[in-house]
Amino acid sequence: MPSPQYKTILLKISGESLSGEQAIDLSSPVVALLAQQLKELQNHAIRVGVVIGGGNIWRGSYDNDIDRVTSDYMGMLATMINSLALQNALEIKGVPTRVQSAIAMQKLAEPFIRRRAIRHLEKGRVVIFACGTGNPFFTTDTAAVLRAAEINAAVIIKATKVDGVYTEDPKKNATARKYQTLTFDDAMYQQLQIMDATAFSLCREKKIPIIVLAMNEPHSIFRAVCGEAVGTKISV
């Protein structure tokens, strides 16, 4: 049985990955598969915080009559929908879960309180951090790095539809080469779109490694936590 190398992780899930191959807003089978991966982590006493994007519901198009601030708040509400869906899927599988929101929604979730979040993690509960940072102009990538630093996560795992970081978009160029490892400096120099600049700079400053992997590959998250060469690892 492989031994986990990281005891506390922050899992960043792209909203688009929850839509599956059917191009719908929210795919129940995909959410159930994710919940099963998280249950596997919980079974091995790994403390898990989760930040989910909202791009499957609202992409934040600014070329219409909706201003940037309003659009960003709409995106935050989309992350709450995804967070509640994941909470429901986890609880069906018997995984105790708490949703904490950066925006007050007392009928839906707890407010984000760092010490309470850490206590939930110590008790074996998965904590889902909804609504990003609660502020416009900041992405859920930035929220993920911020929450990772606050809960003392040893690694950020970014689960997407792609199985790592490539030299180019592999869907557009079949000859694109996949990176196994990268340094923060190399990723910034090559302008690889791993996270937005604010999130990436904070991650580099805090020296929190990032592993980018495909969410739909069986056991991919647990294998990465155990130190297997899954996806692409970015570190100092």
Phi, psi and omega in degrees: 000123180297150181254129180298136177268341181239130181267333178229127181230158170244119179261119176257121182247127176287140179300322182300329182291342180279351181275347179067202182271354184271358179057035174260169184296316186212116182263116180301318178299323179293317179296321179295321178295319177297316179300323179294321177296321179290325177298322177299320177295315181298324179297340179253021174061031176270131180278127189234121167254147185229136169236128182245136173285177181235016187294341177287342182250316181218120184268352178073052177283127185256011181262021178239199184275005180264124182287165187301314183297312179299317180298319179295321177294324175299320177297323177297320177296324177298322179294330177292319177302312179297321180295318179293323178297317179292320177303314179299316180296321179293317182291330173300326180271006177082018180264116178296132189220145173231138172256128175243133185248140175283347175243134184299119175216068192299338178278348183246325189203163173287155169289153177289119175227117188305310183296323178293320178299315180297322179295319176301315180297320179297331180272005176086015179268142171282132180248122179257121182264111185258162174069028174057225176272352184086005182234143174291164178075004177237134183275171175288341171298314178297318178300320181297315180293319179299312180293324177300316179294322183289327180263007179061042178292142181275342183202151171251125176253118180259109183261123184226193175275349183253145187272028177150193180257132183242162177295328176216175177295114183294340177284336181261335182224109184293343180268004179302138184259136180272135175274136172274319178220156177211154168265159176302319182297315180296318181296321179288320181296320181274359178055043177283131187276074180272311175216170175290162189300320181297312181297315184295320179296319179294320179297318178295317180298318182277355179058041177262116180293154178239135172242121179259125183213172178272126183291330188275001176277128183305132176062014185299319183291314180297319179298320178294319179297330180275002174093006177291156180280076180253131178068217180234131179254128178247126182212179181294000000 
